[in-house]
Amino acid sequence: MSTILNGKKISSEILQELKIKTANLPEKPGLTVVIVGDDPASKVYVASKEKKAKELGFKSTVIRLDEKTQKKELEETIEKLNNDPKVHGILLQLPLPKHLDANYFIEKIHPKKDVDGFHPINMGKLVTKTSPYAVACTPSGVIELLKRYDIKPQGKEVVIVGRSNIVGKPLAQLFINLDATVTVAHSKTRDLAEVTRRADILVAAVGVKHIITKDMVKKGATVVDVGIIRDENGKLSGDVDFENVKEVAQYITPVPGGVGPMTIAMLMQNTFELFQKS
């Protein structure tokens, strides 16, 4: 039977540590979230981030812009935040409306305020191991969760299914930096099951319900599920067929309560660290 990697518990510990560190500070870490439009999921995420930041005693603000916001207005909004000394972390909530190019605006955020760690400078610093100002929250959350359960990637075979800029690519680099042997699988990978069965640590990050089944997992592997899929009844599940895979995995993350809470915790951790570096 698997040991559950309890992201909810670990994230609570991290947040409590941050709350204690923040309590006696004369100036508080400042996080500003910019949301454009009315995407329902984005609104839920932003409300959750704002609530968590305020619970920690951070200065938390949300700038809500209309769906029809044009390029110039968003540019000016970001530039104003770049120049505001009380704002230590800027988060541009994705996705943006179709007429706005997310990559263009991510590059407009100053790398030293890029709380999501998506700026090309921070991605480049991650690759070259030259101290990025921030590392993407979900990948760093995965690494922190493994660390707190004393699961060491060094020398292990790691397979990541998914190659997004937000999770797959930065997570692969984090594992490489920890001396793991890393394979990144994706939609064009031949015989996915043959690849995933090699993994000592298997990470699924594609957003396809139960794409990882029991026969695709080596006995004794650590399985991390980054996927979050909501069905028509609002029930959450992940990329991993949890009930069956837990019979063979040594460690496994649940959905919900695994990687999701760690992402929020690392966002707050990044905000605090950017504040310290400012």
Secondary structure, 3 states (H helix, E strand, C coil): CCEECCHHHHHHHHHHHHHHHHHCCCCCCEEEEEEECCCHHHHHHHHHHHHHHHHCCCEEEEEEECCCCCHHHHHHHHHHHHCCCCCCEEEECCCCCCCCCHHHHHHHCCHHHECCCCCHHHHHHHHCCCCCCCCCHHHHHHHHHHHHCCCCCCCCEEEEECCCCCCHHHHHHHHHHCCCEEEEECCCCCCHHHHHCCCCEEEECCCCCCCECHHHCCCCCEEEECCCEECCCCCEECCECHHHHCCCCCEECCCCCCHHHHHHHHHHHHHHHHHHHC
